Amino acid sequence: MQRPYFRLIALIALAGLLSCSEPQMVMVLSPTQVTVQHADDILVIDDTLVRPMLYHNLPHFEELPVEESKAKFIGAVLPAILIAKFKIDSVRTEVMALTRKKKWTPTDSALYRTQTERFRAKNISSLLDKMQTHPNSIVLAQAIVESGWGSSRFFQEANNLFGIWSYNTSEPRIAAGKSRNGTRIYLRKYDNISESIVDYFETVARARAYRHFREARKTTSEVATLVPHLRYYSERRDEYVEQLQTIIRQNELTQYDRHQLDPAYFIPKTLP
């Protein structure tokens, strides 16, 4: 599977973690927070090295000309995808380091327990598999379909890109405009769209419906091979897969699979 540069840095950091004779250095990321006053505040993606921007107060993209709307939507969402991947990969690197340790500290055990519960993993091998991510083009395509290019109320009011439901009365959420079988539907509300993307990756990691997708993801990053395994993401099944394939093809989304966070924005941090 193709690994972008920031994952290589994470692996280099891991190599340092394996030595305990001196304080170790890892890379952290501090995204630039941008409150959008006008659509022009969103940078159009024109380079494979992407600045880690987190946009808030996003505009109604459907009010813009079609091509500008698409460019601005991708300009807002792609950095958030890369930030979400960085977060997951960074923790995965810590978990991977545990496989090399002969004895775990209480902190190590707490990390393992938290992540196995979070990803519903049975063991550390299963956890590492579930913490893998997949090509940007697939995430973008699903975000486009589920949010209607950012036009859905769930996206605009709750930063919910993927229509993820809420079953927890104590978490931030908004009510859907309809109910199912007489039961009111709620959707999760996020502080920013990158949080929504992290939750999406965790949903794909946990749900039994996506087990074939996860198995395929372990051995390939080929978009054409992976997308058909997402048929259970929607009740429309094969029609949903066809829609994703069309969105990816018509918008040439696979070009964004080469994109990565600009390493210039990584910050070295010394571990105690």
N, C-alpha and C positions, 0 to 999 in steps of 0.2 A: 504494500500500500504506500502511495506517495506521501511523504512527510514534508510539510513546509518548514521553512527555516526556523521559525520560532519553536517548533517541536525539537529540532536539533539542539537548540540552546537548552531546552528543558532536559534533554538527555545528557548534555554536558554538565548541567547542574547536578543531575543525578550521580554522575561519576564522582563529583566532588562530595556528595552526601555519603558515598560509600566509604570514604576515609574519615575517621573520627579523631585524627590526631590534632587537627587544627580547626578553628572556626571556618565554616563553609559558606560559600557564596552561591546565591540563587538569583534568578531574575524575577522581578515583579513588574506589574504593569499598573500605571495610573492613567486611566482614560481621561480625555478632555471632555468635560461636560459642557454642552451647548444648548442653551434655551433658544429655540427657533422663533425669531420675530417675523421672518420672511423666508420663503422657499430658497432664496439665494444664499441663506446661511448654511444650507446643506451642500457639502462639497461633492461634486460629481466625481466618480471613480475614474481616474485616467492613468493610473499606474498600478502595477502589481504589488507594490509596497503601499499598504494602506495605513493611514493615520488612525489611531484608536479613539474615534469620536463617538460619544454617546449623546444622541440628540433627544431633547425633551420638547414638549409642546409642538409636536409635528403637525404640519398643515394638512388640509384636506387635499390630498394629491389629485383627486378626480376633478378639482377645479382648475388644474393646470392643463396646458396643451398635452396631448397624449405622450409624445416622445419625451418631453420635459418631465412629465409625471413619472414615467418609468425610470428615467435616469435619477431623479431625486429619491424615488422609493428605494432603488438599489443603493444609492449613495448613503441613505440612512440605515438600511438594514444590513448591508454587507459588513461594515465595521462592527456592528453589534454581534453578528455571527462569529467573527474572528475573535472578539473579546470573550464570548461565551466559550469557544473552543479552547482559548488560552487558559481560562479558569479551570475547565475540566481536565485539560492536559497537565496542568501544574499539579493538581491533586493526584492525578494518575501517576505522575512521576514520584510523588511521595509514597504512594502505595507500592509502586514497583521497587522502591528502595527497601521496603519491608521484606521482600523476598530474599534479599541478600544478607539480612541481619540474623545472627544466631540467637540473639536475645532481644526481645522488645521491651521498651520502656512503657510506663503507664500511658504516656502520650501517644506512643505508637499503637497501643491497643485501643485507645479511644478513637484514634483516626480510623483504624480498621473497622471497628464496631459501627461508627457513624456512617461510613461509606457503604458498608454491606447492607445496612438498613436502608440507606438512601436509594441504592440501586437494586435492592432485593436480590443480592448475590449470595450464593451458598458457600463460596470459598474465595480465596484470593485470586485464583485463576479465572473464575467466573466474573469476579469484580473487574479485573483488568480488561476482560473482553467487553463487558457492558459499558465501560468507560471510554471505549473507542468512539470517535465521531466519524462523520462521513462527508462526502464532497459538498462544497458550498452551493453548487448548482442545485442539488436536491433540496437543501434547506430553503434556498431562495424560491424555488418552484412551489414548494408547499406553502411558504409564507404568502406568495402571490395568490395562490388558489384560495387558501383559507381566509385571507383578509381582503380579497378582491382588490389587489394592488393598493392596500391601505385604506380602502373606502368603508370597511365594516365598522359598525359602532363599537364592537369589542376591541378593535385595534385603536380607534380614536379615543375611547373613554377609559380603556383599561390596559393599553399596551399589549393586548393579547393577540399575538400574530396568528396563532394556530387554533383558535377556538377551543382551548383546553377548559374543560368543565371544572367546577368546584363542588366538592361534596362536604366541605368543612365550613361550618357556620362561623368559625372564629377567624378565618383568613379573609383578607381583602378580596371582594368580589362584586360583580354586578349582575343584576337579573337579566336573563334573556327576554326577548319580546314574546316568547311562546313557551308552552309547557309540553311535556311528553307523557302520555298516559295519565293525564291529570296532575302530574307533578311539575312544579316550577323548576326551570333549569337556571343554574347560575354559572357564570364563567369567572375564572380567576382574574384578579387585577394585579398588575405588576408596577413597580416603581419606574422601570424602563424596559425597552424592548429586548435588551440583552438578557435580562432575568427571564423573560418569556422564552427565549431561545434555549437557555440552560434547562428550563423546565421541560421543554420539548424534547431535548436530548435525553433527559431522565425518563420521560414517558416512553420513548422508543426503547430505552434500555430495560425498562421494567415489564412492560406489557407482554403477555404471552402471544398476543396477536402478531407481534413483530419478531418472533423468535427466528423465523426463516430469514428475515432481513438481517438480523444480527449475525446469523451463521454465515451468510453470504459476505457480509461486511468484513469478517475476519480474514478473508482470503482475496478480496478484490475491492478496488475503488472504481471499477467501471460503472459508470452511471446507467448505461443501458441494461446491465445485469442487475443492478440493485433496485431500480425503480419498480419493476413488477412485483417485488416483495412487499410493497407498501399498499397493496390493494385493500387491506383491512383497515387502513386509516380512515376510509370513508365507506358509508353504506352503498355508495355507487360502484364499489369494487373496480371492475375492469375499466369502466368509463372514467373513473378517477385516475387510474394509471395512464390511460390515453391522454387525459387532460394534462397531467404532469409532463408527459413526453412531448406534447405539443408546445407547452409553455417553454420548456427547456430548449427545444429546437428553434422555435420562432424568435426567441429572444437571445439566442446564442449564449445561454447561461453557463455552459461548460467553460467558457473563457475565464470565468471567475474562480474556477477550481485551482488556478495557478496563484491566486492572490493570497497574500499573507500580511500579517501585521509588520509594520516597519520596525526593525530591531532598534532603530535609533531612539524609540520611545520606551525601551525596556530599562528598568532601573535595577542596578545590582544591590543586593541586600545580604548582609552577613547574618547567618544563623548563629544563635548562641551555642 
